[in-house]
Amino acid sequence: MTDAKAPAPKPGILDIAPYVGGKSNIDGVAQPMKLSSNENMLGAGEKARAAYANAVSGIHIYPDGRAAKLRTAVADKMGLEPERLIFGNGSDEVFALLNQTYLTPGDNIVSGQYGFLAYRISAKANQAEVKLAPEPDYKLTPEAILGQVDDRTRIVYVSSPSNPTGSYNTAEEIRQLHAALAPDVILVIDEAYAEYVTEPDWQSSFDLARDSDNIVVTRTFSK
Ligand SMILES: Cc1ncc(COP(=O)(O)O)c(C=O)c1O
């Protein structure tokens, strides 16, 4: 029976293509190292295992929503101010919170053609449009991003270094991009793979974020 009154999700929800993880197999490679879904060839570290086992005695209590211990530890380790940090259940949750907080129907986000799918999924869930900047040669340039930005753009997402392209944006490119954006547009710099960059012209955007009201830098434990 067709029920004309069946519950209908908000516009945009049914346009969301489910997230599909990257390939786990490569012809001719016995054990490819895949980093995009939290795999670690070595398994969890000893200290992580011990902390996990130790946490069992406290799982009947709500966790600390402000993540006070973690906040202090991360701030100390990274040289950041604790009050500037926000913790999520993975960067994905932080992207979702940003989209939920800043996007209204008809707004848009801009990311690269090969940008991480989580940016788009929650943008669409908030009835926002997704504008994709072309990445010829698998490299996202400030010019290509700015070519997509319009007066309904609320958030620009750049991953540097990027997955799956492996390219990155130099500190100078990020500075140029930020300088060209209106101050009410948020620039999210997803540094999930920061620990893997060795190129000297890459630099974390932590310092840039400290001096600006419209930059969010994300990092993750998962890589
Ligand atoms: C570019 C990029 N950002 C973020 C993530 C996800 O990070 P998290 O595990 O913190 O949600 C991934 C995972 O594949 C990624 O490729």
The ligand as a MOL file (V3000), in Angstrom:
LIG
                    3D

  0  0  0     0  0            999 V3000
M  V30 BEGIN CTAB
M  V30 COUNTS 16 16 0 0 0
M  V30 BEGIN ATOM
M  V30 1 C 40.8490 14.2480 5.2760 0
M  V30 2 C 40.2150 13.5300 6.4420 0
M  V30 3 N 39.7630 14.2510 7.4910 0
M  V30 4 C 39.1820 13.6470 8.5580 0
M  V30 5 C 39.0370 12.2760 8.6010 0
M  V30 6 C 38.3070 11.6440 9.7530 0
M  V30 7 O 38.8700 11.9190 10.9400 0
M  V30 8 P 38.2230 11.3340 12.2870 0
M  V30 9 O 38.6480 9.9270 12.3970 0
M  V30 10 O 38.8290 12.2000 13.3360 0
M  V30 11 O 36.7390 11.5100 12.2030 0
M  V30 12 C 39.4870 11.4940 7.5610 0
M  V30 13 C 39.3050 10.0120 7.6000 0
M  V30 14 O 39.3200 9.3430 6.6520 0
M  V30 15 C 40.0850 12.1220 6.4490 0
M  V30 16 O 40.5140 11.3990 5.4140 0
M  V30 END ATOM
M  V30 BEGIN BOND
M  V30 1 1 1 2
M  V30 2 1 2 3
M  V30 3 2 2 15
M  V30 4 2 3 4
M  V30 5 1 4 5
M  V30 6 1 5 6
M  V30 7 2 5 12
M  V30 8 1 6 7
M  V30 9 1 7 8
M  V30 10 2 8 9
M  V30 11 1 8 10
M  V30 12 1 8 11
M  V30 13 1 12 13
M  V30 14 1 12 15
M  V30 15 2 13 14
M  V30 16 1 15 16
M  V30 END BOND
M  V30 END CTAB
M  END
